[in-house]
Amino acid sequence: MADNDYDPAGSTQMFRAFVDEAPAPQAPGTVNTYGSTSSSSRTPLIAISAVLALVVVVGVIWLAVK
């Protein structure tokens, strides 16, 4: 690395090391914790969260009008 490219905090070097690091091979049957959740299993959670947010907003508006 050139002297004029030096990062005193080291964050660039740590980021490059993280990005360039090859993923470790996994044994069969292990669960990958990064991105292994399918979108279909998150759909009910998103729907419930949206309904709950809507109920909260309607409740706040109702209290403001009352």
PASEDREN-667315 format. One record per residue (C-alpha): x negated, y negated, z; residue number from 1. Coordinates in nm, 3 decimals, always signed. Each point is the difference from the previous one (the first is absolute). Layout:
# residues N
(atom (X,Y,Z),NUM)
...
END
This chain:
# residues 66
(atom (+0.000,+0.000,+0.000),1)
(atom (-0.131,-0.344,-0.088),2)
(atom (-0.076,-0.249,+0.277),3)
(atom (+0.251,-0.253,-0.135),4)
(atom (+0.275,+0.267,+0.018),5)
(atom (-0.047,+0.058,+0.374),6)
(atom (+0.321,+0.005,+0.205),7)
(atom (-0.088,-0.103,+0.359),8)
(atom (+0.317,+0.155,+0.140),9)
(atom (-0.055,+0.324,-0.187),10)
(atom (+0.366,+0.022,-0.095),11)
(atom (-0.069,+0.034,-0.371),12)
(atom (-0.244,+0.284,+0.058),13)
(atom (+0.245,+0.178,+0.232),14)
(atom (+0.282,-0.042,-0.253),15)
(atom (-0.212,+0.136,-0.284),16)
(atom (-0.107,+0.295,+0.215),17)
(atom (+0.365,+0.070,+0.080),18)
(atom (+0.114,-0.025,-0.362),19)
(atom (-0.292,+0.196,-0.142),20)
(atom (+0.035,+0.277,+0.257),21)
(atom (+0.132,+0.316,-0.160),22)
(atom (+0.299,+0.156,+0.176),23)
(atom (-0.089,+0.306,+0.204),24)
(atom (+0.135,+0.330,-0.133),25)
(atom (+0.293,+0.133,+0.197),26)
(atom (+0.076,+0.353,+0.102),27)
(atom (+0.318,+0.150,-0.143),28)
(atom (+0.305,-0.075,+0.210),29)
(atom (-0.135,-0.317,+0.158),30)
(atom (+0.199,-0.321,-0.010),31)
(atom (-0.141,-0.307,-0.174),32)
(atom (+0.087,-0.300,+0.216),33)
(atom (-0.066,-0.258,-0.274),34)
(atom (+0.281,-0.030,-0.250),35)
(atom (+0.136,+0.349,+0.052),36)
(atom (+0.347,-0.120,+0.098),37)
(atom (+0.234,+0.026,-0.293),38)
(atom (+0.231,-0.288,-0.077),39)
(atom (+0.305,+0.224,+0.041),40)
(atom (-0.076,+0.066,+0.366),41)
(atom (-0.031,-0.374,+0.068),42)
(atom (+0.325,-0.090,-0.173),43)
(atom (+0.228,+0.064,+0.302),44)
(atom (-0.229,-0.203,+0.225),45)
(atom (+0.003,-0.289,-0.246),46)
(atom (+0.378,+0.018,-0.034),47)
(atom (+0.052,+0.005,+0.377),48)
(atom (-0.239,-0.292,+0.042),49)
(atom (+0.182,-0.200,-0.267),50)
(atom (+0.339,+0.065,+0.160),51)
(atom (-0.135,-0.091,+0.343),52)
(atom (-0.150,-0.323,-0.137),53)
(atom (+0.332,-0.085,-0.164),54)
(atom (+0.187,+0.060,+0.327),55)
(atom (-0.244,-0.226,+0.185),56)
(atom (+0.037,-0.278,-0.259),57)
(atom (+0.379,+0.025,+0.005),58)
(atom (-0.006,-0.005,+0.381),59)
(atom (-0.217,-0.312,+0.007),60)
(atom (+0.227,-0.176,-0.251),61)
(atom (+0.309,+0.103,+0.198),62)
(atom (-0.151,-0.139,+0.322),63)
(atom (-0.097,-0.323,-0.177),64)
(atom (+0.354,-0.051,-0.136),65)
(atom (+0.174,+0.094,+0.321),66)
END
